[in-house]
């Protein structure tokens, strides 16, 4: 009889050995930071409460195998409860520990997207790493109006249907669903075969299957409100905002149409045996499910690692590439 695999972990910055009850890491793509929640036994009262701002490093995997580094996290919130006494720690990615939440007003005139992203990233203490496909985009004018640098970067990412993520001291800015790193290196395809104990949920819907997006812009020369259509007019979605230029309206409509097309179908897998080497933005091929599921090109949107000393599972949410 083959012995059951045993999960293994390492937590740097805290004496957690033998005390871990549960650990959850949620890794989402986009500007949202990774989140860590863990509960530790404190039955003997000897577990020190970590200060807010303390850095914890986490690695996960299985006994007998090399653990996978899941990154560094800054302690945000600590809760002690009992009896029995338990310490709960909540933390987020340490990459944005220098984030300045202060709102600012600034205008960027005749700049490339790379120049604007680099300026905001520098104020966050991060090194900019912007994909070549986006770096050279010329922006005639854009205002950062009473908003934080992080919120401004998120708005830029939405405008160009891009990902904006803080990882390992870098600010990554790259096309959504590109299947490549910011440097242009293809992310290897991941094949997920249906295994014993795995569960899945597949959803496909056409209730909002838009074929095009309509956006409005202000023509200052004619003093008229004009419209642009990206896609076809069979079933259009109208954007409420009126943009300052035709180019801006086209950018927003194009990004929205891409988002709508990705939401057409989704797949969630619950892996009975967790995999610490799975990350968002990884392209996936499913095997062993319905033909429609296996034939769909998927990309990972979110991964949740659920860990206890008795088991390690993964929840993987995907959307159509």
JOHU-V579782 format. One record per run of one state. SS is the DSSP state (2 for helix, 1 for strand, 0 for the rest). FROM is the first residue (numbers start at 1). TO is the last residue. If there is no record, write none. Layout:
ss = {SS:SS}
from = {FROM:FROM}
to = {TO:TO}
This chain:
ss = {0:1:0:1:0:1:0:1:0:1:0:1:2:0:1:2:0:1:0:2:0:1:0:2:0:1:0:1:0:1:0:1:0:1:0:1:0:1:0:1:0:1:0:2:0:1:0:1:0:2:0:1:0:1:0}
from = {1:7:13:20:29:35:42:55:63:68:82:86:94:97:104:113:124:127:131:132:136:138:148:149:160:162:168:170:176:180:181:186:187:190:194:199:205:212:220:224:232:236:244:246:263:265:272:283:288:291:296:298:309:311:321}
to = {6:12:19:28:34:41:54:62:67:81:85:93:96:103:112:123:126:130:131:135:137:147:148:159:161:167:169:175:179:180:185:186:189:193:198:204:211:219:223:231:235:243:245:262:264:271:282:287:290:295:297:308:310:320:321}
